[in-house]
Amino acid sequence: MSGKGGRRHRGHHDKDKINLGDKGKEVLENIDDNNIIVQQFRGYAAELDAKHDRYERIFKINRDVGIESKRIIFLLHTIDKESKRNVVLDAAKSRLDNMARTLFKDIANELNGQDAYQFHRAYRAGLEEYVEALTFHEYLQNGEMQDCTKLESALTYHTTPTDSTEQSITRKVMVTPTDYILGIADLTGELMRKCINNLAIGDISSCYQTCNFVRKIYVAFLGYTSVAFSNEMNKKIFTLKQSLTKMENACYTIKVRGSEIPKHMLADVAIVAAEEYATEDDEGYQAF
Amino acid sequence: MSTRITDIFNSFQDYLNNEQEIREQIRVIVKDIEKSARDILMILQNIHNTVYDAVNENIIVAEYCTKAREIFGEVRIQYANLAKVVPNNQYYRYHDQWRFVTQRLCFLVALVIYLEIKVLVTKDTVAEILGVKDNREEGFHLDLEDFLLGLLQLSSELSRFAVNSVTNGDYDRPIEIARFVNELNAGFRLLNLKNDMLRKRFDALKYDVKKIEEVVYDLCIRGLKPSPRPTEETPTV
């Protein structure tokens, strides 16, 4: 504490000498635990620590959510033949549900009684990833997209206190529509991959189907005034456009050259065509 | 299928529009608050050029404080309006919009309180003067970090004040400020800071402390002020 002052005094033993920093030293030495400022700040420190700790705890869960979601997406990509389909979908479904029951429940508990917006940034990334996995699963299962309310209700928890007959306590993870929409924007990257994979295994019809689905999403994204959009959103729409272009090129190649090339070679040709316009895509998992 | 997507995106658009509307309302109110904060700051700047007058000193300063407090009355009304616009439990959704002006006002309250009674203001007092709640649970409140950032603005203002006090012939003031800012510094050292804005501003506090120490040193060494009692020297050889 007084190290700075002490160094300056080194070698001087004249007690009457005035030194720079004397006042500071004097004040610091007179401060004890009963000092009113010290006591005030003890309280502030406790409050600040509590907030930071909570944030970090949520952030840790967020990372787990992100990692598991990414793995589920990889799992969903392994569907390559009809016989495997149901097994994989069921496995993915149960893992998704499991996350809602465990990891998200932990977040909900942390958020209980708090202003969720204060900690929103801590779990946003993981949540978006989860939305991506969830909607991907939904698309593969039903060829559809569900809306945000279903997810919201899945992440709302009712617990009945064991010691009383009072009504149940509700805790939930706040999902903002923005999170959901950003998750959907990420989904299109996976759908592009899925489309190309389908081509490789010779499932041409679902290629067209997926391409159309992504196009609809793209059109929907275009319907906005860009005022409300963040930089992040604009970047995602740009990526979305790229994915869509790749898919459209692949579909084009299938159409024009489908009759002249044997089916097993068509895939390679179409994929090359798709990649022509593509710069690298950025779908690696990012923690931040 | 496509209607499904359209529905999802339409409701998203509604959500955005709604948010935009609230933000707009907040912006208008925050602008008013900013105006008040500027007015208070201008009044309080007068402390830097008030020539020292041992008899009337307190009266003059008290006058500025009274004027400032009048405007704080308006600020209270403005914050009450703001509290009405911000939906319950969504304080942090829009927090960015008023955090800077709130920090500024925390600083101004702290300065007024310091000039009046020479103590460090507490968070609940600031909350009371601004007409907001002290705790989040109670509604529209004062964020702790905003309050602390406000206090850090106080230290740089006081280091200027110490310098100008000397120019204006008040040699007691810097000694007092030195004590105060050193205590403030000791207080901030009790906090565990993350690598954020607060940390950055806290790192600047030591320069304010140093500046004030230099003023005190100049006064002491020229005999303009009795030297602060030299502390027990621990031999550091």
HADDOCK unambig.tbl for C-alpha pairs under 7 A between the chains (distance, minus, plus):
assign (segid A and resid 10 and name CA) (segid B and resid 236 and name CA) 5.88 0.50 0.50
assign (segid A and resid 10 and name CA) (segid B and resid 237 and name CA) 6.76 0.50 0.50
assign (segid A and resid 11 and name CA) (segid B and resid 237 and name CA) 6.72 0.50 0.50
assign (segid A and resid 15 and name CA) (segid B and resid 230 and name CA) 6.44 0.50 0.50
assign (segid A and resid 16 and name CA) (segid B and resid 230 and name CA) 6.66 0.50 0.50
assign (segid A and resid 18 and name CA) (segid B and resid 221 and name CA) 6.53 0.50 0.50
assign (segid A and resid 18 and name CA) (segid B and resid 227 and name CA) 6.81 0.50 0.50
assign (segid A and resid 19 and name CA) (segid B and resid 217 and name CA) 6.92 0.50 0.50
assign (segid A and resid 20 and name CA) (segid B and resid 213 and name CA) 6.56 0.50 0.50
assign (segid A and resid 20 and name CA) (segid B and resid 214 and name CA) 6.48 0.50 0.50
assign (segid A and resid 20 and name CA) (segid B and resid 217 and name CA) 5.42 0.50 0.50
assign (segid A and resid 21 and name CA) (segid B and resid 213 and name CA) 5.67 0.50 0.50
assign (segid A and resid 22 and name CA) (segid B and resid 228 and name CA) 6.94 0.50 0.50
assign (segid A and resid 22 and name CA) (segid B and resid 230 and name CA) 6.42 0.50 0.50
assign (segid A and resid 23 and name CA) (segid B and resid 178 and name CA) 6.94 0.50 0.50
assign (segid A and resid 23 and name CA) (segid B and resid 213 and name CA) 6.84 0.50 0.50
assign (segid A and resid 23 and name CA) (segid B and resid 228 and name CA) 6.18 0.50 0.50
assign (segid A and resid 24 and name CA) (segid B and resid 178 and name CA) 7.00 0.50 0.50
assign (segid A and resid 24 and name CA) (segid B and resid 182 and name CA) 5.92 0.50 0.50
assign (segid A and resid 24 and name CA) (segid B and resid 213 and name CA) 6.98 0.50 0.50
assign (segid A and resid 26 and name CA) (segid B and resid 231 and name CA) 6.08 0.50 0.50
assign (segid A and resid 27 and name CA) (segid B and resid 179 and name CA) 5.90 0.50 0.50
assign (segid A and resid 27 and name CA) (segid B and resid 182 and name CA) 6.55 0.50 0.50
assign (segid A and resid 27 and name CA) (segid B and resid 183 and name CA) 6.99 0.50 0.50
assign (segid A and resid 28 and name CA) (segid B and resid 182 and name CA) 6.96 0.50 0.50
assign (segid A and resid 37 and name CA) (segid B and resid 183 and name CA) 6.87 0.50 0.50
assign (segid A and resid 37 and name CA) (segid B and resid 187 and name CA) 6.12 0.50 0.50
assign (segid A and resid 38 and name CA) (segid B and resid 187 and name CA) 5.21 0.50 0.50
assign (segid A and resid 41 and name CA) (segid B and resid 187 and name CA) 5.40 0.50 0.50
assign (segid A and resid 41 and name CA) (segid B and resid 188 and name CA) 6.92 0.50 0.50
assign (segid A and resid 41 and name CA) (segid B and resid 190 and name CA) 6.67 0.50 0.50
assign (segid A and resid 42 and name CA) (segid B and resid 190 and name CA) 6.70 0.50 0.50
assign (segid A and resid 45 and name CA) (segid B and resid 190 and name CA) 6.62 0.50 0.50
assign (segid A and resid 45 and name CA) (segid B and resid 191 and name CA) 4.79 0.50 0.50
assign (segid A and resid 45 and name CA) (segid B and resid 192 and name CA) 6.72 0.50 0.50
assign (segid A and resid 49 and name CA) (segid B and resid 192 and name CA) 6.86 0.50 0.50
assign (segid A and resid 115 and name CA) (segid B and resid 89 and name CA) 5.47 0.50 0.50
assign (segid A and resid 115 and name CA) (segid B and resid 90 and name CA) 6.59 0.50 0.50
assign (segid A and resid 115 and name CA) (segid B and resid 92 and name CA) 6.99 0.50 0.50
assign (segid A and resid 117 and name CA) (segid B and resid 90 and name CA) 6.48 0.50 0.50
assign (segid A and resid 117 and name CA) (segid B and resid 92 and name CA) 5.19 0.50 0.50
assign (segid A and resid 117 and name CA) (segid B and resid 93 and name CA) 5.31 0.50 0.50
assign (segid A and resid 118 and name CA) (segid B and resid 92 and name CA) 5.15 0.50 0.50
assign (segid A and resid 144 and name CA) (segid B and resid 1 and name CA) 5.93 0.50 0.50
assign (segid A and resid 145 and name CA) (segid B and resid 4 and name CA) 6.78 0.50 0.50
assign (segid A and resid 145 and name CA) (segid B and resid 5 and name CA) 6.84 0.50 0.50
assign (segid A and resid 147 and name CA) (segid B and resid 8 and name CA) 5.86 0.50 0.50
assign (segid A and resid 177 and name CA) (segid B and resid 12 and name CA) 6.00 0.50 0.50
assign (segid A and resid 216 and name CA) (segid B and resid 2 and name CA) 6.83 0.50 0.50
assign (segid A and resid 217 and name CA) (segid B and resid 5 and name CA) 6.92 0.50 0.50
assign (segid A and resid 220 and name CA) (segid B and resid 6 and name CA) 6.56 0.50 0.50
assign (segid A and resid 220 and name CA) (segid B and resid 9 and name CA) 6.48 0.50 0.50
assign (segid A and resid 228 and name CA) (segid B and resid 16 and name CA) 6.73 0.50 0.50
